[in-house]
C-alpha cells in the first residue's frame, strides 16, 4: 500500500492512499470518494451473556453518521478561505513547492508552474464550488486539499491534490 505524504510543512501529514480511486491529471490527482455510514456506538464483547435481570442498562446510542470515506480515513479537517485569503495562501504554497522542486526534481519545475497556474485560474473562476481541507495537524505550511462536485448528480465530492506536493511512501 502506498500512502501519500505532504512534502511541505512541519508535520508531513498523510493525506491520501492508493486505496482510493486516483486519476492522474497534468499537475493534480483527482480522487473519487464515497459517502459512508459510520456507527459511533462502541461495541464491547466481554464474552458473557447479558443478564436477564438487569435488562437495558440505559446507555444511549451514539447513532450513525454519514461521512466522506477519504475525510474520515485520512483524518482531514475542513477549513475555510475567502477568495483573497486562498490566493494569498496559494501564492506562498506555490513558491515554497517550486523551491522544493528546484532541489529535488529541477526538470519538473517549469511544467509544474505552468500547469498549476492554469489549474488555479480555472479553480478561482468557480471558487464558490470548492471546499478546503487540511491534514490532521492543520499545518499552515502544508497542502490544502480541494474538493468539489464534478457533476451535480455525484453522490460525493471529488478531491484534488497537487501531485508534486506529495511523496509516495510504500508500506
N, C-alpha and C positions, 0 to 999 in steps of 0.2 A: 504494500500500500504506500502511496505517495501522499505526503502532507505538504501543502504549500505554505511557507512562512514568509512573513513580511521581511524584506531585506533592509528596510529603514527603521528608524525609531530605536528606542532603548530595549524594548521587550521582545521584538521579533515575533509577534503573535502568530499563531497558527490560524490561517484564515480560510483554508479550503483543503479538500482532499479529493483524490481521484475516485472516491466512492460516488461522487455526483456526476451528472451528465454535463461534461465540459465541451464547449465548442470554441475552438481557437480561431480568432479573427486576426486582423493585422497587428494591432497593439494590445488587444484585450482578450480575456477569456469571458465568454458568456456562459452562465451556468443556469440550467433549468432547475427549478426547485418544486417542491410539493408542500401542500398544507397537510399536516398530520394531526391526529388526535393524541394528546398526551394525558395519561392518567396520573393525577397528582397524589392519589392515595398511596400510602406506604403499605406494602403487603409484607407482613412478617409471619412466617410459619415456624412456630416453635415445636412442632411435632406432637402436639397434644390435641385432644378432641375438645371442642368447645363445651363448656359446662352447660347442662340443661337448666340448671337452677339460676344461673346468672343472667342468661338471655343476652339481650343487646346491652353493650357496655356504654352506650350513649356517645360514641365517638362520631363526630360529624364527618361526612365525606368531603374531601377536598375537591373532588369533581374532576371533570375532563375539560381540557382546554385545547383550542386549535392553535398550533404553532407552525412556523415555517421550519422545514426539516434542516435547512442549512443554518439558519439563525440559531436554532436550538443546539445542533450538534457542534458547531464551531464557536458557540458562546459569543455571538456577535451582539453588539449593543447599538440600538438605534440612536442616532444623534440628529441634529438639525442644523441647517445652514440657510441663510438668505443668499440671494444670488451674489451680492457683493462679498460676503464672507467666504463663500465657496471659491470665488475667483481668487481671492487673496490666498486661501489655503492651497489651491491647486497650482498657483504660480510658484509658491515656495516648495511644494512637493515635487513638481516637475524639475525645478532647478537642482534639488537635492538628489533626485533619481538620475538626472543627466550626469551629475558629478560622479555618482557611484558607478554608473555605466562606463564613464570615461576610464575609471580604474580597472573595472572587471571585464568589460566587453566593449572596447572602443569602436569596433566596427558596427555596433548596433545603435550608437548614439544618434546619428542623423535620421535613420529610419524611425526610431522611437520618437524623436522630436516632431517630425512632420506628421506621423500617424496620430500621435497624442493630441496635437493641436487640432487636427481635423476632427477627431472624435469629440473633444471638449467643445468645439464650436457647435457641433450638432446637438450635443447634450444640453448646452446652455440655452439653445433655442427652444428646448422643451423642458426647461428647468422644473416647472411645477409638477411634472410627471414622475420625478425621481425622489427616492428616499435614500438616506445615507446611514451607513453602519460602520462601526469601528470594532477592532478586535477586543477581546475580553479585558485587556488592560487599559483601553481607551487612550492609547499612546498618541499624543497630539502630532508627533512627527511621522507617524505611520500612515499606511494606506487607508483611505476612506473608501469603502466598498459602496458601489452604487446599486440600486435596484429600481426596476420599473416593469410595468406590464407591457410586454412586446405587442400583444394583441389584447384588446379589451375582454375577450372571452376566456383568456387564460385563467386557470384556477389559482395560480400562484405566480409571483413575480420572477423575472429573470435577473440574476445578479451579475454585475460587471466588475472585473478586476483588471488593472493594468498588469499585463503578464510580465513585464520587465521589472516590476516591483515585488515579484515573488521568487522564492527559491524553493525548488522541489527537494524534499528530504525523503529518502526511502526508508520505510520501517519494515 
